[in-house]
Amino acid sequence: MEKHKEKKLEKFGLHIKKLRTELDISQDKVALNSDKLIKATISDIENGKRNLSFTTLLDLAKGLGKHPKELLDYDIDK
C-alpha cells in the first residue's frame, strides 16, 4: 500500500478508536451491536490495516451507535 494511503487509514483508525474508547465500549461490543462485523475487522480498521467499504462504514456506525457522518468528522490533514 502506498504511504499516503496508509497514513489516511491510520488517521481514520485512530479516530474510530477514540470514538469507541470515549463511549467506553469494547471491540467485542461494537461487533455485537453491528450486523456483520467481527472483532478482527474492527481491530484492522482501528490499526489502519483495512480500507473499508461503504457498507462496512455503515455497519461500523451502527456498532458504535453513531451516525455515519460522525465517523467521517475528523481532520484528515493533521
DSSP file (Angstrom, degrees, kcal/mol; ACC not computed):
  #  RESIDUE AA STRUCTURE BP1 BP2  ACC     N-H-->O    O-->H-N    N-H-->O    O-->H-N    TCO  KAPPA ALPHA  PHI   PSI    X-CA   Y-CA   Z-CA
    1    1 A M              0   0    0      0, 0.0     2,-0.1     0, 0.0     5,-0.0   0.000 360.0 360.0 360.0 140.9    0.0    0.0    0.0
    2    2 A E     >  -     0   0    0      1,-0.1     4,-2.3     4,-0.0     3,-0.2  -0.386 360.0-118.5 -70.9 149.2    1.3    3.4   -0.8
    3    3 A K  H  > S+     0   0    0      1,-0.2     4,-2.4     2,-0.2     5,-0.2   0.857 110.8  54.1 -56.6 -42.9    2.5    5.6    2.2
    4    4 A H  H  > S+     0   0    0      1,-0.2     4,-1.7     2,-0.2    -1,-0.2   0.917 111.4  45.5 -60.6 -43.9   -0.1    8.4    1.6
    5    5 A K  H  > S+     0   0    0     -3,-0.2     4,-2.2     2,-0.2    -1,-0.2   0.895 110.4  54.6 -66.4 -40.5   -2.9    5.9    1.7
    6    6 A E  H  X S+     0   0    0     -4,-2.3     4,-2.5     1,-0.2    -2,-0.2   0.913 107.3  50.3 -59.4 -44.0   -1.5    4.2    4.7
    7    7 A K  H  X S+     0   0    0     -4,-2.4     4,-2.4     1,-0.2    -1,-0.2   0.897 109.1  51.2 -62.8 -41.1   -1.4    7.4    6.7
    8    8 A K  H  X S+     0   0    0     -4,-1.7     4,-2.2     1,-0.2    -1,-0.2   0.917 112.1  46.8 -62.1 -43.4   -5.0    8.2    5.8
    9    9 A L  H  X S+     0   0    0     -4,-2.2     4,-2.6     1,-0.2    39,-0.3   0.882 111.1  51.9 -67.3 -38.1   -6.1    4.8    7.0
   10   10 A E  H  X S+     0   0    0     -4,-2.5     4,-2.4    38,-0.3    -2,-0.2   0.917 110.2  48.5 -63.9 -43.3   -4.1    5.2   10.2
   11   11 A K  H  X S+     0   0    0     -4,-2.4     4,-2.0     2,-0.2    -2,-0.2   0.915 112.5  48.0 -63.3 -43.5   -5.7    8.5   11.0
   12   12 A F  H  X S+     0   0    0     -4,-2.2     4,-2.5     1,-0.2    -2,-0.2   0.931 111.1  51.8 -62.4 -44.1   -9.2    7.2   10.4
   13   13 A G  H  X S+     0   0    0     -4,-2.6     4,-2.6     1,-0.2    -2,-0.2   0.899 108.5  49.8 -59.5 -42.9   -8.4    4.2   12.5
   14   14 A L  H  X S+     0   0    0     -4,-2.4     4,-2.3     2,-0.2    -1,-0.2   0.883 110.1  51.7 -63.5 -38.2   -7.2    6.4   15.4
   15   15 A H  H  X S+     0   0    0     -4,-2.0     4,-2.4     2,-0.2    -2,-0.2   0.927 110.8  47.3 -63.4 -45.0  -10.4    8.5   15.1
   16   16 A I  H  X S+     0   0    0     -4,-2.5     4,-2.5     1,-0.2    -2,-0.2   0.918 111.8  50.1 -63.3 -43.8  -12.6    5.3   15.3
   17   17 A K  H  X S+     0   0    0     -4,-2.6     4,-2.8     1,-0.2     5,-0.2   0.902 109.8  51.4 -62.1 -40.2  -10.6    4.0   18.3
   18   18 A K  H  X S+     0   0    0     -4,-2.3     4,-2.4     2,-0.2    -2,-0.2   0.928 109.9  49.1 -62.3 -45.5  -11.0    7.4   20.0
   19   19 A L  H  X S+     0   0    0     -4,-2.4     4,-1.4     1,-0.2    -2,-0.2   0.935 113.5  47.2 -57.9 -46.3  -14.8    7.3   19.4
   20   20 A R  H  <>S+     0   0    0     -4,-2.5     5,-1.8     1,-0.2     4,-0.4   0.917 113.2  46.6 -64.0 -44.6  -15.0    3.8   20.7
   21   21 A T  H ><5S+     0   0    0     -4,-2.8     3,-0.8     1,-0.2    -1,-0.2   0.857 108.2  56.1 -70.0 -33.0  -13.0    4.4   23.8
   22   22 A E  H 3<5S+     0   0    0     -4,-2.4    -1,-0.2     1,-0.2    -2,-0.2   0.836 108.4  48.9 -63.7 -31.3  -14.9    7.7   24.6
   23   23 A L  T 3<5S-     0   0    0     -4,-1.4    -1,-0.2    -5,-0.2    -2,-0.2   0.564 110.3-131.1 -81.0  -9.2  -18.0    5.5   24.6
   24   24 A D  T < 5 +     0   0    0     -3,-0.8     2,-0.4    -4,-0.4    -3,-0.2   0.907  60.2 134.5  57.1  46.2  -16.2    3.1   26.9
   25   25 A I      < -     0   0    0     -5,-1.8    -1,-0.2    39,-0.0    -2,-0.1  -0.939  50.9-123.9-124.4 151.1  -17.2    0.1   24.8
   26   26 A S     >  -     0   0    0     -2,-0.4     4,-2.0    -3,-0.1     5,-0.1  -0.357  26.5-110.7 -84.9 165.6  -15.0   -2.8   23.6
   27   27 A Q  H  > S+     0   0    0      1,-0.2     4,-2.4     2,-0.2     5,-0.2   0.866 121.0  57.6 -61.8 -35.5  -14.4   -4.0   20.1
   28   28 A D  H  > S+     0   0    0      1,-0.2     4,-2.3     2,-0.2    -1,-0.2   0.911 105.7  48.7 -60.7 -42.3  -16.4   -7.1   21.0
   29   29 A K  H  > S+     0   0    0      2,-0.2     4,-2.2     1,-0.2    -2,-0.2   0.893 109.2  52.2 -66.4 -40.0  -19.4   -4.9   22.0
   30   30 A V  H  X S+     0   0    0     -4,-2.0     4,-1.1     1,-0.2    -1,-0.2   0.931 110.5  49.3 -59.9 -44.5  -19.1   -3.0   18.7
   31   31 A A  H  < S+     0   0    0     -4,-2.4     3,-0.5     1,-0.2    -2,-0.2   0.909 110.5  49.8 -61.5 -42.6  -19.2   -6.3   16.8
   32   32 A L  H  < S+     0   0    0     -4,-2.3    -1,-0.2     1,-0.2    -2,-0.2   0.858 111.0  49.7 -64.5 -35.1  -22.2   -7.4   18.8
   33   33 A N  H  < S+     0   0    0     -4,-2.2    -1,-0.2    30,-0.2    -2,-0.2   0.657 104.0  73.9 -78.1 -16.4  -24.0   -4.2   18.0
   34   34 A S  S  < S-     0   0    0     -4,-1.1    26,-0.1    -3,-0.5    25,-0.1  -0.299  83.1-122.9 -90.5 177.5  -23.3   -4.4   14.3
   35   35 A D  S    S-     0   0    0     -2,-0.1    -1,-0.1    24,-0.1    -4,-0.0   0.883  95.9  -5.7 -86.6 -43.1  -24.8   -6.7   11.7
   36   36 A K  S    S+     0   0    0     20,-0.1    -5,-0.1     2,-0.1    -4,-0.1   0.452  93.4 119.9-135.6  -3.2  -21.7   -8.5   10.3
   37   37 A L        -     0   0    0     -6,-0.2     2,-0.3    -7,-0.2    -3,-0.1  -0.357  41.8-157.4 -72.1 148.1  -18.6   -7.0   11.8
   38   38 A I    >>  -     0   0    0      1,-0.1     4,-1.9    -2,-0.1     3,-0.6  -0.839  32.2-106.4-118.0 161.8  -16.2   -9.2   13.8
   39   39 A K  H 3> S+     0   0    0     -2,-0.3     4,-2.6     1,-0.2     5,-0.2   0.868 118.2  56.8 -55.2 -40.5  -13.6   -8.1   16.3
   40   40 A A  H 3> S+     0   0    0      1,-0.2     4,-2.4     2,-0.2    -1,-0.2   0.877 106.3  49.8 -61.6 -38.2  -10.7   -8.7   13.9
   41   41 A T  H <> S+     0   0    0     -3,-0.6     4,-2.3     2,-0.2    -1,-0.2   0.917 111.0  48.8 -65.8 -43.4  -12.2   -6.4   11.3
   42   42 A I  H  X S+     0   0    0     -4,-1.9     4,-2.6     1,-0.2    -2,-0.2   0.909 111.5  50.2 -63.2 -42.1  -12.7   -3.6   13.9
   43   43 A S  H  X S+     0   0    0     -4,-2.6     4,-1.9     1,-0.2    -2,-0.2   0.921 109.5  50.8 -61.3 -45.1   -9.1   -4.1   15.1
   44   44 A D  H  <>S+     0   0    0     -4,-2.4     5,-3.1     2,-0.2     6,-0.8   0.894 111.5  48.3 -60.2 -40.5   -7.8   -3.9   11.5
   45   45 A I  H ><5S+     0   0    0     -4,-2.3     3,-1.6     4,-0.2    -2,-0.2   0.947 111.7  48.5 -64.6 -48.8   -9.8   -0.7   10.9
   46   46 A E  H 3<5S+     0   0    0     -4,-2.6    -1,-0.2     1,-0.3    -2,-0.2   0.793 112.7  49.3 -64.1 -27.6   -8.5    0.9   14.2
   47   47 A N  T 3<5S-     0   0    0     -4,-1.9    -1,-0.3    -5,-0.2    -2,-0.2   0.310 115.2-113.8 -95.3   8.5   -4.9   -0.1   13.3
   48   48 A G  T < 5S+     0   0    0     -3,-1.6   -38,-0.3   -39,-0.3    -3,-0.2   0.751  84.1 118.5  70.0  24.4   -5.2    1.4    9.8
   49   49 A K      < +     0   0    0     -5,-3.1     2,-0.4    -6,-0.2    -4,-0.2   0.451  60.9  62.7-101.0  -2.4   -4.8   -2.0    8.1
   50   50 A R        -     0   0    0     -6,-0.8     2,-1.0    -5,-0.2    -2,-0.1  -0.983  60.8-154.0-132.4 128.5   -8.2   -2.1    6.3
   51   51 A N        -     0   0    0     -2,-0.4    -6,-0.0    -3,-0.0     2,-0.0  -0.842  36.8-149.8 -94.6  98.7   -9.6    0.1    3.6
   52   52 A L        -     0   0    0     -2,-1.0     2,-0.1     1,-0.1    -2,-0.0  -0.275   3.8-122.8 -80.9 157.3  -13.2   -0.4    4.4
   53   53 A S     >  -     0   0    0      1,-0.1     4,-2.2    -2,-0.0     5,-0.1  -0.384  31.6-103.1 -86.3 169.0  -16.2   -0.3    2.0
   54   54 A F  H  > S+     0   0    0      1,-0.2     4,-2.2     2,-0.2     5,-0.2   0.905 122.3  51.4 -60.2 -43.5  -19.2    2.0    2.4
   55   55 A T  H  > S+     0   0    0      1,-0.2     4,-2.1     2,-0.2    -1,-0.2   0.849 108.8  51.6 -66.8 -32.4  -21.4   -0.8    3.8
   56   56 A T  H  > S+     0   0    0      2,-0.2     4,-2.8     1,-0.2    -1,-0.2   0.894 107.5  53.1 -68.2 -39.0  -18.7   -1.6    6.4
   57   57 A L  H  X S+     0   0    0     -4,-2.2     4,-2.3     2,-0.2    -2,-0.2   0.919 109.8  48.3 -59.5 -44.0  -18.7    2.0    7.3
   58   58 A L  H  X S+     0   0    0     -4,-2.2     4,-2.1     2,-0.2    -2,-0.2   0.907 113.1  47.1 -63.4 -41.7  -22.4    1.9    7.8
   59   59 A D  H  X S+     0   0    0     -4,-2.1     4,-2.6     2,-0.2    -2,-0.2   0.881 110.5  52.3 -68.4 -38.0  -22.2   -1.3    9.9
   60   60 A L  H  X S+     0   0    0     -4,-2.8     4,-2.0     2,-0.2    -2,-0.2   0.912 108.4  51.2 -63.2 -42.3  -19.4    0.2   12.0
   61   61 A A  H  X>S+     0   0    0     -4,-2.3     5,-2.6     2,-0.2     4,-1.0   0.917 110.5  49.1 -59.9 -43.5  -21.5    3.3   12.7
   62   62 A K  H ><5S+     0   0    0     -4,-2.1     3,-0.7     1,-0.2    -2,-0.2   0.928 109.5  51.8 -61.1 -44.8  -24.3    1.0   13.8
   63   63 A G  H 3<5S+     0   0    0     -4,-2.6    -1,-0.2     1,-0.3    -2,-0.2   0.834 114.2  43.0 -62.4 -33.2  -22.0   -0.9   16.0
   64   64 A L  H 3<5S-     0   0    0     -4,-2.0    -1,-0.3    -5,-0.1    -2,-0.2   0.573 109.7-122.7 -87.1 -10.5  -20.8    2.3   17.6
   65   65 A G  T <<5S+     0   0    0     -4,-1.0     2,-0.3    -3,-0.7    -3,-0.2   0.833  71.2 124.6  70.8  32.1  -24.3    3.7   17.9
   66   66 A K      < -     0   0    0     -5,-2.6    -1,-0.3    -6,-0.2    -2,-0.1  -0.840  69.9-104.1-121.4 157.0  -23.2    6.7   15.9
   67   67 A H    >>  -     0   0    0     -2,-0.3     3,-1.8     1,-0.1     4,-0.8  -0.606  37.6-117.9 -73.4 141.7  -24.5    8.4   12.7
   68   68 A P  H >> S+     0   0    0      0, 0.0     4,-0.9     0, 0.0     3,-0.8   0.818 112.9  63.3 -52.5 -33.1  -22.1    7.6    9.8
   69   69 A K  H 34 S+     0   0    0      1,-0.2     3,-0.4     2,-0.2     4,-0.3   0.820  95.4  60.1 -63.9 -28.1  -21.2   11.3    9.4
   70   70 A E  H X4 S+     0   0    0     -3,-1.8     3,-0.6     1,-0.2    -1,-0.2   0.816  99.8  55.9 -67.7 -29.5  -19.8   11.3   12.9
   71   71 A L  H << S+     0   0    0     -3,-0.8    -1,-0.2    -4,-0.8    -2,-0.2   0.766 111.3  44.0 -71.4 -24.7  -17.3    8.6   11.8
   72   72 A L  T 3< S+     0   0    0     -4,-0.9     2,-1.5    -3,-0.4    -1,-0.2   0.390  86.4 101.3 -99.3   2.2  -16.1   10.9    9.0
   73   73 A D    <   +     0   0    0     -3,-0.6     2,-0.3    -4,-0.3    -1,-0.1  -0.607  57.0 100.8 -92.6  78.4  -16.0   14.1   11.1
   74   74 A Y  S    S-     0   0    0     -2,-1.5     2,-1.0     0, 0.0     3,-0.1  -0.970  80.7 -93.8-152.2 161.7  -12.3   14.4   11.8
   75   75 A D    >   -     0   0    0     -2,-0.3     3,-0.8     1,-0.2    -2,-0.1  -0.690  33.9-176.3 -84.5 105.2   -9.4   16.4   10.4
   76   76 A I  T 3  S+     0   0    0     -2,-1.0    -1,-0.2     1,-0.2   -65,-0.1   0.640  77.7  60.2 -76.6 -13.5   -7.8   14.3    7.7
   77   77 A D  T 3         0   0    0      1,-0.2    -1,-0.2    -3,-0.1    -2,-0.1   0.555 360.0 360.0 -93.9  -8.0   -5.0   16.8    7.1
   78   78 A K    <         0   0    0     -3,-0.8    -1,-0.2   -67,-0.0    -2,-0.1   0.472 360.0 360.0 -84.7 360.0   -3.5   16.8   10.6
